Amino acid sequence: QERNMGGQTMCANDDHNPYGAPPPYNQAPPYNQVPHYNSPDDHTLLKGGYAGQNQQMPSGPPPDGGICDLNCDWTNLGETGEAGELYSDCLQCEPCCGDPCTITEGCYCFLCSICCGCCVSAKMLAYSLDQPCACVNHCGPFCALLCIVAMIASGLGVLASYYPSLQVTVNLVNACGLIPLYALIRYNLRMKFKIGSPDSWLGDCFIMCCICTEPCAACQDMRSMPISGWDWLGECQQTGIQCYDPTTCGKLCAEY
């Protein structure tokens, strides 16, 4: 059986291609064909949810800014355009938990963030760099930093047995171990979406260090991206686990 579509004859009963003849170059592929990573249809790659918007990024040289600028207001910025403000939109669950947010999507987002925080952060790190997520490239830095923190904390713990005043330092090291990578993700997202100045890296560190701002900043980061930006489990189910990507290994810092 044949049908005519856009001036082209397509065969519906093709034993080798269940979708019929290949579409012309200027037509979209079938719905369930997986698009390339970071394509305009990237949000369909993994989990259903907010589709994102094509935002107009500012052009030109990066703006000047203070080293301690916090860049709290991301209103109408990011890939979704719904990152919002750091504090006033902190409890906004859309679009990172689906748009509109449902109980299922909300629980999925919450459990992934709480139970698999390092995996979610690794996926966000890959997204912030426009790279496909790989274990060594993006999970490796978190594991390496955790090992370094554990060794430092262990050494200080031994000293704290002789000098009890050092116990406070041990607690601070354990609490702040992964903050440098969380600050790096926020910095990369700002560079990706052209938010603020590249000079404001210390402000990113401060926001991720402060117990009052870190949860709000993490939510803002997730609202700035489609669900596929943090959904590590969905990517593993769709494309499998990629162990190592030599072309992106070691490239952890984005440019404006």
GIVEN-V200775 format. One line per field, one symbol per residue. phi: phi as a letter, one per 20 degrees, with the letter a starting at -180 (. if undefined). Layout:
phi->???
//
This chain:
phi->.cbdcmndecdeddfecfenfgfgfedffggeeffffmfgdgfefddfqfenceeeefdnffffaffdgeleedgmdnfemcfmegefdfefedefdncffdfffffffffffeecgfffffffffffdlcffcfffceggffffffffffffffffffffecgfffffffffffdgeggffffffffffffeldmdffefffffffeeffedfffffffgfffcfgffceffffffedneeebcffdfneddedf
//
